[in-house]
Amino acid sequence: MSDRTIAAIATPLGESSIGVIRISGESALGIADKVFFAFNGEMLSDLAGYRAAYGEIKDGERVLDDAVALVFRAPKSYTGEDVVEISVHGGRILLREVLRLILKNGAFSAEAGEFTKRAFLNGKTDLTRAESVMGLISAKSEAQLRLSRAAHMGKVGEKIEEIEGDLVAADASIAAFSDYPDEDIEGLDYENFLTMLENARNSLKKMLSTYDAGRILREGIDTAIVGKPNVGKSTLMNMLSGAERSIVTEVAGTTRDIIEETVTVGDIVLRLADTAGIHDTDDTVESIGVDRAKQRIETAGLILAVFDCTKPHDKDDYTLIENIRGKKVIVIINKTDLSCKLDKSVFEGFKIVETSAKKGDGYERLSDAIAEVAGTADLDPDSAVLLNERQRDCAVRALDGVNEAINALKCGCTMDAVGVCVDDALAALFELTGKRVTNEVTDEIFRRFCVGK
Ligand code: GDP
């Protein structure tokens, strides 16, 4: 436990009805007593945990504001230390003044993520739950929130512990076997041992298989809307964003550059770029836009390729189809409110959605198709889904270790060699949940948090 008592503003700096300043550490109550004066004369340091007092914040004789102070006693607090949370009116200047006063009276300014880091170091939370806090705060869709909440409720940690259980049991069998080295491999109950390792492998594979879909739900997906001029790309973008955002005109080639916008379709945040149409052009400015559209196709995680159903295919259509083949694509056949002259057979192998962007028809179909192509349709956001690259990296290393252990076993290697692989896998899982993790890794994780968390 750190001997420094820390303080920070825990709510955003803006204009709000209340703002909260959090103090945590051995001297939290003593420091709060110097700045907070309850109207009933009680000292905060005399209050039991989970008690609140109403009073005022005073710097000498100067009253800064009315305040409510809430007391938490160690270890029953967020950080596991004594904590005081002081609520005052939520003004930027006021909150800064109160914080400055608290720092003047002996608290240190909290570093980014220091409250949650202390919660982790004091055993209040494992790393998967601590890391979910950022997601709870920054979620931009219900699905993102549900993923973070599942991790916060301990689902990821529990799943990893289950896998650890299999590996620890495997380790124990190896240890028992090593005590009787003269016995042959049957003395180990080979089948049971292999089953434990295979269970661990299957669970790790399953967790890793949902990672990409989870990442798309959390972070969104770079999406390019591509197609020839006038097929309805801007109109489609407006349908998705529900606003007149892109320039829509009757003249082909109006969208000359990439327009970026973020929209939420179903559960997925799309970072949309409405590109210039891909077609041959002598116009210099337009051709720059065409080149950028081609680049965007290369880097996008999802491509919405729009075609006008009222016109038969031409050379530009075939060029586009060749450019998008093999990528994550939805072919959108637009203007279906008019009569169709397009031969749909050229889109064989692609996911196709028919829309009339102008009439707003096809939104639901498109939303379902996006979830299907992005791989999020079958993901249960309330299940144990790894939350970030760090966790994924640990799970990959654990899976490597388990695979190596299984191979070593099947190749007839010594049990010591198998044991080394199992230990590698376990070390990776302990790092994932934080049971055994270096200070450098811990510092790196919490550095990404904001001050006050
Ligand atoms: P872009 O160049 O691909 O961005 O195409 P625009 O979105 O600017 O649309 C070109 C023209 O097609 C405009 O007159 C739109 O109103 C019209 N348009 C777009 N979508 C539809 C549709 O679904 N049905 C019909 N009838 N017209 C559409």
Boltz pocket constraint, residues with backbone or C-beta under 6 A from the ligand:
constraints:
  - pocket:
      binder: B
      contacts: [[A, 227], [A, 228], [A, 229], [A, 230], [A, 231], [A, 232], [A, 233], [A, 234], [A, 235], [A, 236], [A, 247], [A, 248], [A, 249], [A, 250], [A, 251], [A, 252], [A, 253], [A, 254], [A, 255], [A, 277], [A, 334], [A, 335], [A, 336], [A, 337], [A, 338], [A, 355], [A, 356], [A, 357], [A, 358], [A, 359]]
      max_distance: 6.0
